[in-house]
Amino acid sequence: MKTLKEIRNSPFKPPKKNYYFGKIKCGVPYFLPINFNSTIFSFRKLILKSEVEIEEYNKRYPHFKNHSEKKFKNLPMSRRCKDWIFSLFGNYYWLSVGYPICFKTNDLAWKDKFNSPRFEWSPAFYIFFFEWQFCIWWNAPDGNNHLYYEMYTWYKYYCDGDIEKAEKSWIWQNTETKLSTWNNKYLK
């Protein structure tokens, strides 16, 4: 949440809060906290792949030698808590154990691509409680998170906190009008 404090002290308008409370659906499975399991235990009988499917997997992913995805059809995609695969009476099973209550924060996520920032996700706070979740996101004042947070990261990291330099050096243009996409309505 460091970014939210920095934005308050910058020439940018602060982002707006959005809330959600209900069944778990926001930010999942990618943002499920590590060691969180809404049911405490998860259990599944695994189905083995055929030899043909394993050969196809080996051709597609030659660098994975002893990967469990290579062997099983129905292994869960997101395994962020403690889990085991074991054999019992000739069958394979998957068991997962985790905590049903969790608190998580995500700061602003972005990456550098071709020497300019690319927005990935906005700052957020999550509370997970069994099958329920409460979320707060900080979104752009008009909802255009990509432009807002990319402008902010351009200003902060590429222009050393100089707003005039950031506006003059902003490289993005509208493809139709060829005008800069810099938007002064995000500034205080």
N, C-alpha and C positions, 0 to 999 in steps of 0.2 A: 504494500500500500504506500510505499515510498513515493511512487509516481504521483499519487493524488496530492500529497503535500507539496511536491515540486510544482505541480500545475497551479495550485493556489497562489504560489509566489511568482508565477510567470505572467506574461501579458495575455495568456489564454483564459477564456471564460472557464469556470469549473464545469466538469461533466455532471450530468443529471443521474440520479439514482433510479434504477428500475428494480422492482421486487417480484419475487415469485415464492409462493408457498403451496405445496401439494406433493403428489407422488413424484418420486425421483425421475426426472427426465432431462434436466438442464445440465449441460456440460458432461454428459455421460456417453460412452464409458471412458472417454479420454481423460476427463477430469475426476474420475472417482479417486478418492484419496487412497494412498497406499495403506494397506492393512484394514480397509473398510470392507465389511461384508454385511449387507442388510439383514441377512438371516442367520448370522453367526457361523453356521455351517452350510456348505454347499456340497452336494454329492451327485455324481453322475456316472453311469456306466458308459464306458468308451467303446466306440466301434472302430475296428481296425480297417485300414485302407487295403485295397487289393494290391498285388505286386505291380500291376500296370500303373495304378495311381501313385505308388511309391517311386517307380521309375520316372514318371512324368514330373513328380516333385523334385527328384534329384537332378533332372535336366534343367528345370526352371531355377532351382536354387542350389547350385553345386557347392557353394561355400558352407552350407549347413550340413554338417556330417551326422551328428547325433541329436537332431532336433525332434522334439516330441510331435510337432505339427506334421512331420513327415509320416508318422505312423498312424495317427488317429484322425477320423473324419469329424468328430463332434467335440473336439477339445475347445473350451471357451476361448474366445479371442482376447478378452481382457482378463488377465490374471494378475491382479495387483495386490493380493494378500497371500499369506503362506498357503502353499498348495503342494499336494503330493499325488503322484500317479503310482498305483500299486496293483499287483496281480493277486487275485483270489479265486481259487477253483477254476483256473483257466480263463478267466475274464479279467479285463482291465477296468479300473475305476479311478475316478478323479475325486479328490477331497480337498476342500478349501476351508480355511478357518480365518475369521477376522473379527473386528470390533463393529458393533452395530451403531455406534454413535461416534461422530467425527466432526471436527471443525477444520476448514481449509480456506486459505486465501490464495488468490492468484494475482500477481502484479501484471502490469501491462506487458504483453508479449509482442515482440516484433523481431524481424530479421533484416539483415542487410542483403540486398540483392541488386546487383549492377550499380553499386555505390549510391543507393537510395533506400530509405526505410520501407518495409512492407509490414503492415499491421497483421497480427494474428488473432489476438483476443484482448478484450478490455479487462481492466482490473475487476475483481469479483471477490465476494466473501460467501462461503457456503457453510451451512450446518446440515449434516446428514443425521437422521434419527430413524433407524430401521428402514422402512419403506418410504419415508418422507424426507423432504428437503426444504430448506429456506435459503433463498439466494438474494444477494444484492449485487447488481452490476452497475458500473459507472460508465454510462454511454455518452456520446457526443450530444451537445445541446439540441441538434436537429436530427439525431439518430444516424448520421453518416459517420460511423466509427472509423472507417478506413481513412477518409480524408482528414478528419480531426486529429486522430492519433499520429498519422504520418506527418502532418504539418508540425505537430508538437515535437516528435522525435527529430525531424529535420532541423527545427529551431534549436533544440537542446544539444544534440550530438554532432550534427553536421555543420552548424553555424556558431557553435560555442556560446549559445544563449543570446545572440544578437538578432533581434526580430527584423530589423531593416535588411540585414544581410540575408536572412532566411527568405524574406519575401522576394528580394531581387534575384536570388540564386535558385529559387524553386524551379525544378525542371519539368514538372508535369504540365501537359496541355490537354485541352479538350480536343478530341480527334476531329470533330466537325468544324468548330469555330477557330481552332488553333490558338485560343486564348489560354492563359495560365489558369490552372484550377485552384490557385491560392485563394482562400476565402477569408476576407477580413471580418466576417460576422462572427468568427470564433474568437476574435480578440476583444479584450475588455475596452 
